[in-house]
Amino acid sequence: MSNTNALTLYTINMSHYSEKIRWLLDYEGIPYVEQALTPAIHTLPMLLKGGRGQTTVPLVQRGSKRVQDSPRIVDWLAQEYGPLKSLPAESLDEIIAIQRRFDAIGKGVARYLYLPGFAHKALILDIWTQFATPWESRIVRAGYPIIKPMFKLKLKINTKHVAIAEQRIDAEIKWLEARIKQGRYLVGDSLTIADITAASLLAPLACPEEHPIYGTSEFREKMAGVAKLWADSPALQWVRDIYAAHRGQIWQVMPNAA
Ligand SMILES: N[C@@H](CCC(=O)N[C@@H](CS)C(=O)NCC(=O)O)C(=O)O
């Protein structure tokens, strides 16, 4: 019999929005089981489970309750498992506003890295199939010539949108640099969901060594190599510092394959 109180987190290994919720759960000590989905194969299960016309991860499920979309998940976790130390009531509005601004650049970050990343088919396929069953791996590898253009279309991975993404990321990096001059944490004097959101959504650019995908030398060179203009910025150094100080070990328990 399944345990209806158990929390399942559906993710994709490379997803930075998934990392945001994984980090929040780890930081708050909320027990969960991670179910890692294979890109492309994730589409139908997430569409059906989410019930919102969206195919995105992360999604959490407890019994028959399913919540998709990271800010909605944060709200639901606070309601069900709160009070959360990463969401202090006295600064809630400010924290949520910062969460919103970094959530808004997540897709741009993915767009920015995938444009050059797609030149490295073997790396992309290895990452995409890390948790794939043998048949999923065969489908994704054989279907790559179709999946890749569909993915590029869906995520608007083209030079025009990548240029817009670069400007937006740059603006947020500058905002972050000004903010961290005021203190180590974005709000107050301890880690909040504002820091977790900013650090996890910028992590694919900052490549903290704690992250099992972004921290590899191959990812750094082939995907994040384009982010040279920010590589040594105080903002991305802050991301690495926050990971080093607060992230702990990612995947203490390896995710289940779907
Ligand atoms: N607003 C969503 C965005 C999530 C998102 O874009 N997730 C990406 C992975 S980082 C995804 O699932 N992409 C595949 C898809 O859209 O089907 C959230 O905050 O959870």
The ligand as an ORCA input file, in Angstrom:
! r2SCAN-3c Opt
* xyz 0 1
  N       7.280     28.574    -13.709
  C       7.793     27.234    -13.628
  C       8.892     27.043    -14.659
  C       9.443     25.627    -14.632
  C      10.237     25.276    -15.883
  O      10.362     26.064    -16.816
  N      10.763     24.049    -15.871
  C      11.501     23.548    -17.000
  C      12.761     22.849    -16.528
  S      13.898     23.983    -15.778
  C      10.674     22.483    -17.710
  O       9.984     21.716    -17.070
  N      10.770     22.434    -19.041
  C      10.130     21.409    -19.816
  C       8.733     21.762    -20.240
  O       8.353     22.942    -20.198
  O       8.035     20.836    -20.643
  C       8.276     26.942    -12.205
  O       8.655     27.903    -11.503
  O       8.239     25.786    -11.769
*
